[in-house]
C-alpha cells in the first residue's frame, strides 16, 4: 500500500500531523511517497489559494488559534508565530528534502526541517540549518547539496507541484490513498479508516 504525501515544507499543519501520519503508515505497513511541492507559487495560484500574509485578519487570527489549539491537543511544542515564517526561500528546503529522499532518507528529514522552523526558531532557508539536519541523519552534506541543486531535483519539484494540481490537491498537508484525497492533518482518522478497510 502506498500513500502519496503532498505538502509545502513551511506548513504548520504538515508539521503537526507528521508524527501521527508516520505512525499510522507504519501501523498498516503503508509506504509514504513524499512529494514536497510549491504550495504558494504553484498550487495556490492554480487552485485559488491565498498566501497567509494576504488573507483577511479574521482568517489569519483563526489560523493562529488553530495552530495553538492543535499543538496543545497533540502535545507538540509549536511557536504560532515563528521568527522565520514565511521562509525567504521555501523552495531550497523542499529540494533538499527531495534530495534526501533520493539518497534514502525519507519523511523524517522533512519532519526535522519543519521542526527547525516551528519548534527551534531557525531559518530553514539557511544551509547551515539544513546541514545540521543532514548531520543528524549522517548524510554527506556536500553530496546532498549538489543533488539538491541539480536539474534532476528541480524537475521532480516541478513535477510534484503539477501532479498535485492534476490530482486536485489545493492545500497542505494532503494525503492520497487509493485515489481518495484527505486534506489536513485533522483528516488523519479518515485516512486510517481507509487503510484499515483496504
Steps between C-alpha positions, in 0.01 A plus 500: 500500500619849417396841628594806296593788729481850349604798709678832511796481735404810705147369572434497877228242456730265310739531795224440756376191319832347397573270794143372519500445124826307517363281780181425308696404189725274706200337671355394164835433331426772245775670304505880514583655164616846604434779249613845615349760268468871438193578704480880471649566155359191336200337666340813647537690173322227306234407756395833649702488821622817670843536668475555876612868501231585244211340688242701691577578864216270603649204313850575625381513860308174474801329341713599800228379739490165320877456508503569874198277561639205306846538653349476848268214403782295347749607769739629235707808573438757227555873476192643329699798368852373427767756425580359155152446357452519215854393410680720247542204269253213559625324186851428629397284799245320281775410254724378780217275620462357150877444486494329840223274368714405202785416737272276705393721793125541469234695692707547817728754329202716404356471850827609659526801268145601589588461866790741453252761377207445736673383814864610496452850353750443220509616138453197276625709207840503671723220373672479839169397653441247223852366556420452870204284402703304246766433763233358730426235239867451409445625144802634312403866473719576200339217304155603621555865406619418149201275445255756644622756246490261205266516202373157599369625835363823351300294251363275775392809697317645199350161416377453860325837485338440161398150602345633822282746308403227252392281793286780649734591784436856620662518843741334739537244626314280254506121512379288208425132545326283239417817304317646802617841619525601866586866566638612835656327795157506664386243239755237601228294672321470166825397332555236766149367451565470125822311566327269747229418248736450205 
